[in-house]
Amino acid sequence: MGILKRAISADASVISMAIDATDIVAEIEKIHKTSAVATAALGRLSIAGSLMGYTLKNEKDSVTLRIDSDGPLGQLVVVADSKGNVKSCVNNPVVEIPLNPQGKLDVGGAVGKNGTLSVVKDLGLKEPYVGVIPLVSGEIAEDMASYYATSEQIPTVCGLGVLVNPDLTVNVAGGYLIQLLPFADEKCIDIIEKNMQTLPPMTTMMASGLSAEDIALKLLDGMEPNILDEAEVFYKCDCSRERTERVLASIGNDELKSLAEEENEIKVCCHFCGKEYTFTPAEALKLRENS
């Protein structure tokens, strides 16, 4: 379970969000058996997805973040609902590359710098909202800030961090967003910039014992902030046998018939949680009849 807190300045011109996503990223490592740099990359994108999902207005809204780039990780995908719950997957979960010049996990090198970040918001309309930007660095936090500035015209500061232990378990993981509302004045901007100059990295703050609430308030230091709301968030996959049946049915009658004739049993594995669904040839043919 993750803990997400949202704070607002006294004049209601700036909102901050902070999340302790250690348990969520630990679940990602457990499910996908990721290497250290893959845990850091997919963890960061999942944290960003949770923060973005929580800002959605309606209960059934969802957002999908997808990175397509030239790095060895391949495609990364995160889906978040309006409660901030997430599920995620990566093409190549085990990638081993040298540390970056700072001696840290080279997330940008694993993700790649020549690619795109796509944000697809399903808001219950006829067509989803789609925003696509070129990657800035592949480090993900900078890319998220660039997306907000470019596609939504919201001045945003984003920090994301995942600290992986030598045994590949997750020590701490979390992130934050600071967003200026349209009527924020120059004084607010100056305060935020000053705060950012002295703010330690997200993992440093968490490792020192600061909670999500502490960090959400610290981001707005000097602006008399108050906690606006909070939520418990989870790694949550919504796959089911019924959904899997619909996916199988969608591949077409000829393909279903071919599978039924060639296989003693048909296994379908969920990319997000690893759960496996098994169908007999007769069950597959029945889907063919009903499609």
Protein Blocks (a to p, Z undefined) as FASTA:
>chain_A
ZZddddddfklpaccddddfklmmmmmmmmnopafklmmmmmmmmmmmmmmmmmpmbfkb
ccddddddfbfnlpadddddfkopacdddfblcccddddfkopacfklmnopadcddddd
dehiabdcddddddfklnommmmmmmmmmmnopacdddddddddfkopafbdcddddddd
fklcfklmmmmmmmmmmmccfklmmmnopafklmmmmmmgoiapadfbdcddddddfbdf
klmmmmmmmnojklmmmmmmmpmbdcdddfklopacdddfklmmmmmmmZZ
